[in-house]
Amino acid sequence: DVMEFMGAKDALCKVANLNIGLPDTLAYYTAEDFSAGFKKTMKFQPRVIKQNRGSSGEGIWIVKLKSGAYCKEYGAESCNDDDVLDMMEANDNHAEEH
C-alpha cells in the first residue's frame, strides 16, 4: 500500500503540486524548515498541524491567526514572531494561545 510505504503526511506532500494537491502542504523535518515554512503557510490561511504518527487525533492542532490578517496569495507574506496563534487540539478540543 502506497500510504504505508510513504506515510500519509509524505503522500500529501508528494501530490502538493498536482491538480489534486495544495501547494501549501508541507512536512517539516528540521527546526529551520519548520520556522520558514510554517510562518509562510500560517500567514496564508489556517493550518492543520500533525505532530505524531497515527490517526487517533492526538497531536493534531487546528491553528489560526488571532488577528485573522491572512495574505491573499500563498508566499506573499510570512508571519512575524509576535503574531498570536489560536490553537485547538483536535482530540480533546482544548484551546491554547501562543
N, C-alpha and C positions, 0 to 999 in steps of 0.2 A: 504494500500500500504506500502510495507516494507521501501521504501525510505523516506516516510513521517514519519513513525514510528521511524526509527533510525536516519534520517538525512543523506544526501548524503555523507558528509565527514566521518561520523562514519561507514557507509556501506562500503566505500572503505577500511577503516582500519580493519574492521572485516574480509574481504576477503584477506588481505595482504599476508597471509602465505599459501593461497590455490593456486592451479595451475593457476587460472585466476588473481591472485593478484600480487603485487610487495612488497617485504619485507621492502622497504624503504618508505612506505606510512604510515605517522603518523598524529595524531591530537594532538595538544598541548593545555592543559587546565591550566597550571601554567607557570610562567616565568622560573622556574628551568627546567621543562620538555622541554620548547622551547629551552633554551640555549644549553642543552646537545644534544637533538635530532636533532635540526636544524644544528648545527655545524658538526655532523656526516654525515647527509644526504647531506649537501651542499658540503662537500669535495668529495662525490662520483659522483655526476652529477648535472646538472642544475635542479632547482626546480620550481614548481608552488605552490605559497602560496595563500591561500584563506582566507582573514581575516573577511569577512562578510557573513551573511546568504543571500540566494537568488541567482539568476542566471543572474543578469544584466551585470556581468563582472566587476562591480565596486569593487575595493578592491582585485582584483586578480593580483598578481605580478608574472612575469617571472624573476627568479633570477639566475644569472650566476657568477662564479668566474672570476674576471677581468683577472687574470693570466692564466686561463684555466688549472691550475695544479690540475686535479682531480685524486683521487686514483683509482686503478683498481678494488678493491673489497670493497663492502659496509661494513663499520665499521672498515676498516683497518686504517683509519686516521680520524682526525677531523680538522676543520678549526681553525685558531687562531683568536684572537680578532683583529689583524691588517690586516687580509685578506680583500681585497677590493671587494665589490659586485657591479656588474652592474645589475640594476633593471629596468624593464619596466612594467608599469601599463597597464593591458590588455584592459581596457575600452577606454582610450583616447591615449594610446601608449606613454605617456610622460615617459622620462627616468630619472633615478636618479643614483648616485653613492654613496655608503656608505662604 
